[in-house]
Amino acid sequence: MRIKIISLILVLLICNSLSYGQLQKIASVEGITEYQMDNGLKVLLFPDNSSQTITVNITYLVGSRHEGYGEKGMAHLLEHMVFKGTPNHPDIPKELSSHGARPNGTTWFDRTNYFETFNATDENLDWALDLEADRMVNSYIAKKDLESEFSVVRNEFESGENDPSRVLMQNVINAGFIWHNYGNSTIGNRSDIERVPIENLQAFYKKFYRPDNAVLMVTGKFDEAKTLDLIEKKFGKIEKPTTPLRDSYTEEPAQDGEKTVHLNRVGDLQIVSTMYHTPAGSHEDYAAISIIEDVLADEPSGRLYKALIETNKASSIWSFSPFTKEPGFLYINVDVPSDKNADEVEKVLKETLDAVKTTPITQEELDRAKANLLKRTDQIFRNSSYLGTYMSEFIGAGDWRLAFIQRDRIENASLETVNEVAKKYLITTNRTIGRFNPTKKPERIEIEHTQNLDALVSNYKGKEDMGTGEAFDVSYDAIQSRLDQGQLSNGIAYGIIKKSNRGKTVRLSFSIRNGNEESLKNKGVIPSFTASLLNKGTRSKSRQQIEDELSKLKSSVSFRASNGNVYANVVSTEENLMATLALMSEMLKTPSFEASELEKLKTESLAYLESNKTEPQFLASKRLSVINNTFPKGHPLYAMTVEEEEAAIRAITVEDIKSFHKAFYGLGKSILVGIGDMQPEQIKTYMQKEYANFKSKNTYARLKDPFTQSPEVNEDILTPDKKNAMTLGNLNVKISQEDEDYAALNMAATILGGGFLNSRIADRLRQKDGVSYGAGAGFQADYNADDQNSSMYLYAIYAPENYDKVQLGFKEELDRFIKDGITEEELKNAVNGWVQEENVSRAKDAELAGLVNNNIYYNRTMEFQKNLEEKVKSLTVSDINNAILKYIKPYKNWTVINAGDYKK
C-alpha cells in the first residue's frame, strides 16, 4: 500500500510538472523570447522596464488570403465581431475603456491581430490575458450582432470607396493577380459583407481561432515568471482542436504581359500608379526589393521623386511593398494635379523604372537607402510598445524572427545583388499599369513559392539586444521630483527628465514663440510654410545631405509652426543627441529657402486641397471652422476658405519666407523639454551658448481667442458620387482647465462620446443602429483661464441614405443625456478608464514631454494634474449631471455640418 501511495505521489508530481512546464522555451533573439505551449500556442515575451505600459498583442494566422468564394471580407468582419463579447466579458468596449486601454484590431493579407496597451499593473495584465484567452474560443459571433455590425463594416468599406487612390490601388492589384487572394482587398466585397450567413462566419471563427494558429506577444514592463504563469493559467486549458490546420496552396502564375487599368470617378486629382509582382518577405530577394523601392520613391533622393516631383510634373509620390508570406507586390502611386499632364507622367514613370536596367543603382544610392531603412527599423526596435504590434506583420509572413533577418539582409545587401534583383523583377511583362504590348519574345519571371521557412529561422541568433531600460515611476510626485526645471540666462525655460530607456533613446522638444496680433497680421500661410522649409536645406547643407546625416545618426528632426509659434522635435539616442541638436540648430538658424523647394511645397499643398474639394470629412471640417470664425480677414486666427487658402499659397514667395524668418525667428518665449538618456548639463551648456545671440525682432504676446456663442446651424454640403457622408458638430463652451467644473464636464464628454465603442453616441449609432463605422463626441478644453474658449464636438461617418437616422440619433441621445443624466456604473467606468489612460499617457515620452511643456508655459507643476485626478476620482453622479445641465445644449443649439451625396 505504501509503495502504491508513493507511486501515486510521483505520478501527481510529474503531472503537475508537465502542466507547469507546458511552456517550452524555443528561441531568444535580442531580448525577445519565444515559448510554445502543448496546445500549439506560441508566446513571445519582450520585457522593457523603461516602459510603464504593457502591450498584449495576439496574432491569428488568418487574413484575406485564407478566404474562399463568398467569404471576401470575412476575416475583417470577424475582427469586428470578436469585440462583441463573450460570456465572461459581455461588454468588451466598456472593459477596454474602464481599464484605460489603447486597443484595436487589424486585418491584413496573412493575419489578424488584437492588442491592448495599458497601464502596467498586475490587475490590468491579468484582465487583458483573460480577455484574449476567452475570446479566442468563446466569442458570441451572434446573429443579432452581425445584423448591426455588417452595416458598420459596409460603412467602413464605403469610406474607402470615397478615396480614389485607394480604389485605384485595389483595382490595379486585383488586375495584377489572376488567382491568388493577395489580389483581393482585405476590406472585402460588398455583397459578401452584406450577405454572409452567420453560420458561415461561426464556422470561419472555429476554423481559424485556435491556440495552434495564434501567437501571443507581451511587451513592456512586467515580471516574466509571473507573466508566464498567468499565460499558462489563462491559455493552457484551451484544447488544441483535433481537425488539422491546412494552409492555402494557390500559387500565382507568372504574368506574361503588361496590364492596363482605367478608373473613372468623380474627383479632381489625377493619379498614375504601377505594380510589380515580387517575392515573399522571407525570400532572399525581398530585402533588395525594399532597397530598390527606397531608391525609386524616397523623398528627396528617389529617382522617381527627382523625375516627377522636382520637375513639377506631379505633386507627390508614395509606395509600399507588404511583407507577405507568399509572393507579393511593389506598388507605386503618383498624384498629378489637374493642370498637369498625366500622360507625360505615365511616360516618365515607365522610362524611369525601365532605366534601372540600363542605369544601375549606384553605391551612393545603395548606402543612402540602407541608412534610411535601417534607421526606421532601429527606431521601431527601440519602442517596445510599437514593436509588440509591428511583429504581427512578420508573424503573419511566417515567423517573428524574419524582422531581424530582413534587417540583416538589408545591412548586408551588395550592390551587385540589388542590381540583379532590379533587372529580374522590374520588367515590362511583370508590370500592371496601362497597356497590353504583344511581343515575339515574351519576357517573364517565375517567382518561387515560399518553402523551407523553418530552416531559415530555426538557428537564427540575432544581434545583442538593446536592454530593458529602467522601471520609470509615472506617479505625479515621482515625475515632479525627477524633473530638472529652470531657466537659462538667455531666457530658455527648460524641463529635463533623465531616465534610462530601451536603446538609450531620448526625445527633445524645443519651442519658440514670437510676435503679436499686430505684427502677425496678413501673414496667412507664410509661418507654416517657413517651418516646413527648415529641413529642406541650409546654407551649408543640401536637403539630401541633411537626410543622409539624419539617417547616419539614426535620428529624426521635425518642425511645425502656427503663426509666430515654432516647434522643433528631436528623436535620437544618447550617443547621437548632440550631433542631432547641432543639425537642428543649423536648420533652425540658417535655412537656405531654395525657390525650387518652395515650388514643390506649393504644388504639394495645392494638390492636397484639390484632392479634398469633394471629400465630405474635409469639407465639413473646413466649413465648420469658417462658420465659427469671429476674426476679420488678415487676423492671425482668421479661418480661411479653401479658395482663400489656395490664393494665399499661390501668392507666397521666397522673399516672404526669408523676410518672415528674419523678423520672427529668435528665442522669444522659449521652452526646451528633454526626456530619456542624456547629459542634462551638456544640453544646457550647448543651448546657452548656441542660442546666446539668436534674437527675434518681434516680441511675443499671446493671441487672445475669447469665448463666443456657437451659431445655431444645421447645414448640408452635397458631395456627388461619394459613398460616405460626414456629420460634424460643434458647441462652444465657456470654461477652461482652471475651472472647478472642468473635471465633471470632461467626464461627461467621455461618457457621451469617448471610450472604445461604449459611449452613448457610439452605442446608439454603431452598436444599436449599425449606421456608422466611426461615431462619437469629445471635449477640447481651453488651457487659458482668460479666454475660456472650450468646445464640445460630435461626429459620425455613415452612408448618405442613413442621414435621417444619424440626425435622429444625435438629437435623441443629447436629449436623453440632458434629461436623464448618467448612471453610477457609467461614472465608475469613465473615471477608472480616464485615470488609467492618464497613466499610459505619462508613460509615453512624447506625451509626457507635451505635458511638461504645457506646465512650464502655464506656470504649473505636476501638482495641477495630481489635483485634477483627485477631483475626477471624487466626482459624484450629481456633479456630472449638474455639469451636463449647465454646459451641454440640445442638438438644435449646435453648429452642425453634414457633407455627403444626399441626392440619392
N, C-alpha and C positions, 0 to 999 in steps of 0.2 A: 504494500500500500504506500509506504514511504517513497519507494522508487517511482511509483506512478505519479505521486504528488510532485516530486522533484522534476520529473519529465514534463508534467503539465506546466509547471512554473517556467521551465526553459522554453517551452513552446510559446507561452504567452509573452515572454521577454523578447523572443525572436520576432513574433508578430508585431509587438509594439515598436521594435527597432525598425522593422520594414516599413511600418506606417509612418514613423517619424522621419525615416530616411528615404521616402519615395522621391524626394527632390535630389536628383543626381547631378552633380556638377559636370558640365560638358566642356566649357571653354571660358577663357577670360582674356579680353583684349582691351588694353588701355583704359582700365577702370570699369569696364562693363563685363559682368559675369553671367554666363548662361547656365541655367539648370533645366532639367526635364523631369516631369512627374510621370508616374506609372501610367496615368491615363492619357499621356501624349502631350499635355500642355507644356509649352516652353516658357520659361521665366527668365527675364533679363533684369538684373539689378544694377543700378548706376548711382551710388551714393555721392552726394555733393554737399558737404557740410556748410559751404558758403551760401547755399540757397536755403532760405527759410520757408520754402514751399515744397510740396511733394506733387509730382505729376504721375498719375496712374493712367497708362495707355494700353488698351488691349486691341490687338490687330487680328482680324479674322481673314484667312486666306480665301476671300471671295469678293469678286468685283464684277464689273460689267463683262469681263472676259468669260465668266462662268455661266452667263445667261443663255437660255435656249430660245427657241421660237416661241413668241408670245410672252417672253419674260423680259423684254428690253426695259431697263429701269428698275427691275425688281430688287437688285442689291441695294440701290439707293432708297427705294421706297421702304424696304425693310429697315434700313438705318433709321428712318423716321419712326417706324412702328416700335422699335426697341426702346424708344423714350416714353412709350405709353404706359409702362408699368408692369409690375409682377405682383403676385400675392403678398410678398414681403415688402415690396417697395411700390405701393399702388400709385403714388404721385411723384414720379421721378423729378419733374421740373421743380416742384416745391422743395424737395430734398436738396437738389443742387443749389438752389438759391439760399436755403436756410444754412447750408454749410459754407456759404461764401465762395463756392467753387467757380472756376472759369472753365466751362465744359464745351464740348462739341462732339460731333460725329462727322466723319467724311468718308466718301466712297470714291474709289478710283478704279483703274482698269483691273488690277490684280488683288486689291484688298479693300476692306472696310475697317475703320478704326473708331474707337470711342475713347475720350480722355477727359480727365478732370484735373485741374491744377488747384490746389487748396492750401490753406494754412497748415504748416507741418505739426500736426498733433496726432497722438495715438488714436484718439477717438475718430478723427477725420479719416485716417488711413484705414481703420477697421471698417468704417462705413463704406468707403469707396470700393474696397476689395469685396465686401459683402454684396454691394450693388452689382458689380461686374460679374461675380460668380452667379448671382441669382438670375440676371437677365441673359446669361449665356444659354440657359435651358428652360427658364420659367417665364419668359416674356409672354404677355397675353396674346398678341397677334390676333386681336378680336375683330369681328366684322364691323361692330359699331365704330371702332377706332379707324378702320380702313375707310369707312364711308366719309369721315371728315378729313382724314389725312391725305387721301388720294387727290383731293382738290387743292390742298396746300402744296403738294408736290407738283401738281399741274401748274399752280401759280408760280412756283419756282422755275418750272420749265418755260413758262411764258415770259418770265423775267429775262431769261437767256435769249428768247426769241426777239426781244427788243434790241439786242446788240448785234449789229451787222457783222462785226469782226468775229464774234463767237459763232454766228450761224454760218458764215463763210468757212471758218475753220472746220466746223463739223461736216460741212458738205465736201470740202477738199479731202479730209481724212477718210470720210466714208467712200469717196470715189477711189481713193488710193488703195483701199483694202477690198478685195473681192469676197473673201470668205472669213477671214479672221475677225473676231469680235473687237479688236482694237479699232476697227472702223466705225464702231457704234459709240455714240456719246453716252457717258455714264448716266446722264440725267434721264435717258431712255426715250422711248417712243410714246407719243401722246395717247394713242389708243391702248397700248399695253398698260400704261399708268392708270387709265380710266376703267379698264375692263377686267383687270386681273382678279380672278376668283380668290376669295380668302383662303380656300383650301390649298390653292397653288402656292400662295405666299407662306402659309404654315409649313407646307412640305419643303419649300426652299429654305426656310429657317431651320428646320430639323436636320436638313441635309448638310448644311454648312456651319451652323453654330454649334460647335462641339469642342471639347478640350484639345483633341489631337489636330485641330485645324486652327489653332489660335496661339498667339504669342503675347504674353503679358509682360509689360515693361514698367518698372517703378524707378523713378529718378527723383533726386532731391535729398532732403535731409531726413534720414530715417535710420533706425537701428537694423542692420542686416539680419541678424539672427532672429530678432523678434518678427521682422517682416516675413522671413521665410516660414516661420511658424504660422503666422497669420494666413499666408497664401496656402499652405498645406491644409490648414483648418477649413478655409473657405472653398478651395477648389478641389481638394483631394477626394471629397466624397462624390464628385461628379464622375459618373462612369463613362468610359470610352464606348461609343456605340459599336455594335457588332458588324454593322454594314461598313465595308471598307470605303475609304475616300478614293475617288478616281478623278484625276486631273483632266483638263481638256486636252485634246490631241490634234485639233485642227492646225494645219500649217499653211501659211500664205505662200502661194506660188510666186515665182519671180515676175515682176512687172515687165512687160515686153513692149512698152511704148509710152511716150509722154501723154498725159491725160489733161483734159480741159474741164473746168467747172465755171459756169456763169451764174451769178445770183442777182436777181433784180428785185429790189425792195425800196420802200420809201427811205430817204436819208439824204445826207449832203456830202459826207466824206467818202471818197473813193478808196478802195483797198485792193492791193495786189499781194498775193501770197503764193507760197510754194511749199511742197512737202517731198521729202525723200524717205524711202524705206531705209532703216538702219538696223544693226544687230541689237540683241538683248543687252540689258545693263551688265550682265555678268560676262559678256563676251569681251575678249581682249581688245577688240576694235572700238568699243564704246567710249573708252577714255579719250581716244583720238578724236572721235566724233564730238565730244564735249569741247575739246580744244579748237577744232575746226569751227564749231558754232561761235565760239568767242572771237576767233579771228575774223569771222564774217560780220557779226552783228554787234560787237562791243561798241559802246559809246565812250570816247570819240574815235577809237583806233580802228574799228572794224572796217573791212573793205566795203561792205555794203553801206555802212554809215557814211563813209567818205564819198562813195559814188552817188548816193541818193540824197542824203541829208545835208552834207556840206555844200553840195551844188544847188540846194534849194529845189530839187525836183520833187521831193517828198518831205513830209513833216516829222515822221517818227518811224522807228522800226523796233520790232521785238521778235523774240524767237523762243522756242523751248524744245527739248528732246527728252521726253519722260524716261525715267529709269524703270524699264519694264522687264518682266520675267521672260517674255518671248520677244522675237524680233519686233521692233517698234518703228519710230519715225522721228525725223527732224522737221519742224515746222517753222516757217519764217513769214512774218506779217509786215507789210509796209503800208502806212497810211498816206494817202495822197489827197491834198486839198482839192476842192472842185475847180480852182483856177489853174491847176497843174495838169500835165498830160500823162494819164495813166498808161497809155500805150508806150510812151517813151520810158516810163518807169519799169514796165514789164520787160522791155528790150534791154535796159541797163541791168536789171536784176539777173536776167538769164546770162548776159555776157559776163557779168562779174562772177557768177557761180561757175560758168564754164571755164573761165580763165584760171581757176585754181589748178587745173591740169597743166596749163602751159606756163603759168607764172606761179611756181611753187611757193608754199609758205616759207617765210624766212626765219632765221634763228631769232631775230628780234621779235617777230610776231609770236613765235612759239613761247619764248621766255615771258612775254607780256601776258599771254593767255594763261600760262601756268600760274603766274603770280596772281592774276585775278581770281582764278578758280580755287587755288589753294588758300587764298585769303578768306574767301567766303566759307570754305569748309572749316578753316581754323576757327573762325568766329562762331560757327554753329557748334563745333565740338566743345567750345568753352562755355556754352549756355546749356546747362543740363536740362532745364525746363523745356526748351525748344527741341533739344536733341531727343527727348522722350517721344515726341510725335514725329519728328523728322525720320526716325529709324523705320517708321511704318513703310516708307517707300522701298527700302531695301529688304525688309521682311517680306513684303509682297512680291518682290522680284526674286526671292529665293532664300536669302539669309542676311541677317543684320550685319555680318562681317563684310559684306560687299561694300558697305560705306567706306571702310578703311582700305579695302583693296582698290576701290575706284580712286581714292586719294593717292595711294601709292603708284598706281598706274599713270595717273596724270603727272605726278612728280618725276617718274622715270621715262616718260614717253620721249622717244628720239625724233629728230626732225625727219629722218628717212621714213620712219613708221607712219608718222602723221600724214606726210605727203602721199604715201602709198595708199593709206585709207581714204584720203580725199579723192584720189584717182579711181578707187574701187567703187565708191558709193555715189559720188556727185556726177552721175552720168545722166544724159537726157532721158533715156528709157526708164530710169528709176525715179522719175520726177512726175509729180502731178501739179500742173499749173494752168495749161491752156489748150494746146492743140495736139491733134494726132499727126505724127510725122512718119509716113511709110519709108522704109529703107530696105535696100537689098541685103544689107549685112547687119542683122539685129545685134545690138549690144545689150547685155543684161548681166545681173549679178544674182546668183543664188545665195541666199543668206541662210546659214545653217541654223537648225533648231537648237534650243537650249539643251545641253546634256552635260553629264559629269560635273554637276554643280557641287556635289558633296566633296569630290576630290579637290576642287578649287579652294574651298573654305575650311576644310577639316583641320588642317595643320597650320592655319594662318595664326601668327602670334601678335602682329601689330607692333606699334612703337611704344615708347614709355608714355604712360598716361599723364594727364595734366593735374593730377592731385584732386583733393576734395575740398580744399579751402577750409575756412573756419565756420563754426556754428554761430551765425550772427543773430544777436538778440534784437527782435524788431519791436520790443515794447517802447513806448514813448520815452520813458525816463532813460532807458538804456541808450537810445539813439541820441537824445539830448546830451547825455554825459560824454558820448564819444565824439560829438560834433565840435570840431575846432572852428570857431567862428570869430570874425573880427573884421578889421578894415585896414588896407594898406595905406601908406602915406599918400599914394597917388589917387586915392578915393575908391579903389575897387573893394567892395564888400565881398567877403568870402565865407563859405561854409564847406568844410572838408571833413569827410569821414574816411579814415584809413582802415581798411578791412581786407582780409585775405579772401580772394575769390578763386574759384577754379580757373586754372590757366593764367593766374595773376592779371586778370583783366581790370581795366579802370575806365570809368565814364566821367567825362568832364563837360560841363556846360558853361558858356560864357555869354552874358547878355549885356548889351549897351543900349541905353535909352537917351535920345536927344530930340530936341525940337518941341514946339508947342503948337497950339491951334493956328496961330497966325503964320508961323514960319513954314508949316506943313501944308498950307492951302494950295490947291491946284496941282498937287504932286501926283495924284492918280496912282497909276501902276508903277511909277518910277522907283519907289522904295523897294517893292518886291522884286522887280527886275534887277535892280542893283545887287541885291543879295544873291539872286540866282546866278549872277555872272562872276561872283567872287572866286569860285572854284574852276573857272574856265580859262585861267591863265594869269600869270603875274608878270611883272617887268623882267624877271629873270628866268621864269619857267613857263613853258607852254602847257596847255591843257593836258596833253599827253604825258608830259614829264611829271605833272602833279599826280595823275592817276597811277603812273608807274611807281612813283615814290611811295604813295599810299599802299599799293599792293606789296611792295617790298617791306614796308613797315607793318603789314597786316593790320592796318588801321583805317578808320573812316573819319572824315570831316564833312559836316554838312552845315548849310546856312539857310536861314529863312528870315523874313522881315515883315513887319506890319508898321507902316508909316515910319516913324523915327526909331522904332524898336528893332534891334538886330540880334538874332540868336545864333550862336555857333555851338555845335555839338560834336564832341570827340569821343570815339570809342577806340581804345588802344590797349596795350599791355604795359606793365611796369618798365620793361626793357626799352620799349619804343615810344613811351609817352613824351619825353622831352623833345625828341626829333619831330614827333607829330605836332606838338604845340608850336614849334618853330615854323612848321609848314602852315598851320592855321593862321599864325600871326602874319606871315608873308601874304597869304591870300586876303586877309582882312585889311591889311595896311597898304599893300602895293599891287592891287589888281591892274591888269593891263586893259581890260574892257575893249576887246577886239570887236570891230564892226561886224565881222563875219559871224562871230558867236552871238551877237545881239540879233542878227537877222535870223539865225537858226532858232533862237529862243522865241522870237516874234512869230515865226512860221508855226512852230510847235504850239504856242499858246492860241493862235488864231484857229488852227486846226482843231484844237480841243473844244473851243467854243462852237465851231462849226459842227462838229460831230455831236454836240449836245443840244442843238437847236430844236430837235424833235424828241428829245428824251424826257419822259414825264418827271422823273425824280429831279433832274437838274432844273427844269423849268419851274417846277413847284417851289423848290428852294429859292431860286432866284427871284421869283415873283413875290414870295413871302418877305424877303429882305427889302425889296423895293417898297412894298405897301407899308411896312413898319418903319421905313426911313423917316427921320424927323429933321435931318440936316440939309442945308442948302447945297446946291451943286458946288463942288470945289472944296467943301469942308473935308478934312481928313477921314471922317467917319461916314461920309456920304455913300449910299449904296447905289452903284451904277447898274444900269440896264445892260443887257448883252450888247446892244448896239453901241452904247457909250463906251463899254469896255473894249470893244473891237476898235473903235476910233482912237481910244487912248493908246492902245498897243501899236497901231499903225503909225501914230504920231511920234512915238518915243524915239530919241536919237542917242547916239553915243555921247554927244555933248551934254544931254540931260543927265545921263548916268554919271559921267565924270563930275559934273557940277554938284550933283546931289551927294556923291561920295565925299567930295572935298569939303562941303558945307556941314554935313551931318555925321560923318564918321569920326568918332573920338570917344573917350571914356564916358563922359556924361555921368548918368547914374548907372553904375556897372556892378554886376554881381557875378562871381565865379563860384561854381559848385563842383566839387570833385568827390567821387566815391569809388573805392577799390584799392588796389595795390599801387601805392605811390609814396613819394617822399614829400610830405606837405611843405617843409621849409624850402626845399628845392623849387617847388612850384611857385611859392610866394615870392621868393627871390627873383625868379625869372619874370613873373608878371609885373613886379615892381619896377624892374629895370627896363624890360621890353616896352612897357606902355607909359614910361615916365613922361614922354612928350607927345603922346597921342591925344590931342585935344579936339573938341568939336567947337565950331563957330556958333552953334545954336544950343542954348541951354535947355534943359528938359523941364517940361511941365506936363503933368498927366492930362490927357484929353478927357474932358468931362462928358459923360454919357448918362444923363439923369433919366429916371423912370418916366415913362409916358404910358397912357392907356392904350391898349391894343384896339385897332379898328375892328368893328364887328362886320366881318366879311366872310362870305362863303362863295368862292369864285371858281369857275371851271375853265380849264385850258384844254382845247382839243388838240390831240396829237394823233393824226391819222395813221392807220396801219401799225399801231403799237399794241401788242397783245397784252401789255401790262399797264396798269394805272397806279398813280400815287396820290394819296391824300396826306397833306402835311398841315398841321395846325399849330398855332402859337397863342399863348396868353401871357402878356406881360404882368409881372407880379412885383409889388413894391416891398422888397425885403432884401437883406444881404446876409452873408455868413455870420455877421456880428449880431444879428437879431435873435432874440430869445425864441422866436417861433421857427427858426431855421431847421433845427433838428426834427421837429414834428412835421414840417412841410416836406422835408427830404424823405422821411419815411412814408409819408402819404403818397408821394410821387412814385416811390419804389413799389408800393402795393398796387397803385393804379396801373403802372406800365413797365416796371423794371423786372428784375429777376430773370430766370430762364424759363420762358414759356408758361409761367404760372401766375402772371399778373392778371388783374381784372380785364384789361384790354386784350391781352394775348389769349386768355382763356375764352373770351367771348368770340373774337374774330377768327382765331386759329383752331383752338381745341373744340369749341362747340359748333360754330357756324361753318368752319372749314373754308373760309373765303380768302384768307390771307396767309402768305408764307411768312411775312415779317410784319408784325404789328406791335405797338407798344406806346409808352409815354415816358416822359422824364422831366427833370428839373435842372436848369442851369442857374446856379446861384451867383450873384454878383459878389466879388470879394470886397468891393469898396462900400463902406458904410454911408458915404455921402450920396452916391448915385442911387443905390438900392434898385438897380435896374436888372432884376432877375426875370426869368421866363419859364413857363411850363410849355412843354411841346408834346404833340402826339403824331403818330404816323401809321400808315398801313399801305402795303403793296398788294395789289389784287387784280383780278381780271375785270375789265371795264363793265361787263354785264352785272357785276356784283356791287356796283356803285351804291344803289339804294340800301343794300344790306350793311355796307360799311358805314354809311351816314347814320342809319338807324342804330347800329351797334355803338358808335361813339356817343350818340345822343342819350341812349338808354343807360349806358354804363356810367356816364358822367352824372346823369340824374340820380341813379341808384347810389352812386358814391356819395353825392352831396346829401341825399335824403337819409340813407341808412347808415352811412359811415362804415367803419371796418370792424372786424372781429378780433377777439383776443388771439386766436391762432394766427391770423394774418400778421398781427403786430409782432408776435413772438418769432415767426419765421423771418420776417423782414429785418428785424433787429439783429438776430443771430447771423443772418446772411451778410448784412452790412458790416458788422464788426469783423467777421472773418475775411470778407473781401478787402477791408482796410488793412488787415494784417498781410494779406497776399500782396497788396499794393506796396506796402513798405518794404517787402522782401524783394521787390524788383528795383534794381539800381536806378533805372531810368525814371521810374515813377517817384522813387524816394528823392532823387535829385530835383525833380519838379516841385515836390513838397518843400524841400529845404529852400529852394529859390523863392517860392512864394512867401514863406515865412520871413525870409530876410527882407523882401520887398515891402511886406505889410507890417514889418516890425513885430513879428510873432515868434514864439518858441513852440516846441512840441507840446507845451502845456495847453495851448489852444486846442489842438487836436485831441489831447487827452481829456480835457473838459467836455469837448463835444461828444466824445464816445460815452462819457458818463451820463450826459444828458440823454443821449439816444437810449442807453440801457434803462434809464429811469422813466422813459415815456409810458404813458398810460393810453388806453383806448380813447379816453376822454380828451387827452391832449391832441391826439391825431385828429379826432372828429372836429374839435374846435378850429384847428388849423385849416381843415378842409372847408368848413363853413366860412371862414374868414377870407381865404385866398382863392379857392377854386370856384370857377363860374360854370354855368351851363354851356353846352356846346354852341348855342346861338351867339354867345358873347365872345367867342374865339375868332381869330383871324385864320381862315381855312382856305387852302388852295387845293383843288383837285385837278390833276392832269391825266388825260387818257383819251382813248378813242371812244368817246361816249355816244357817237352817232350810231353805232351798231346796235 
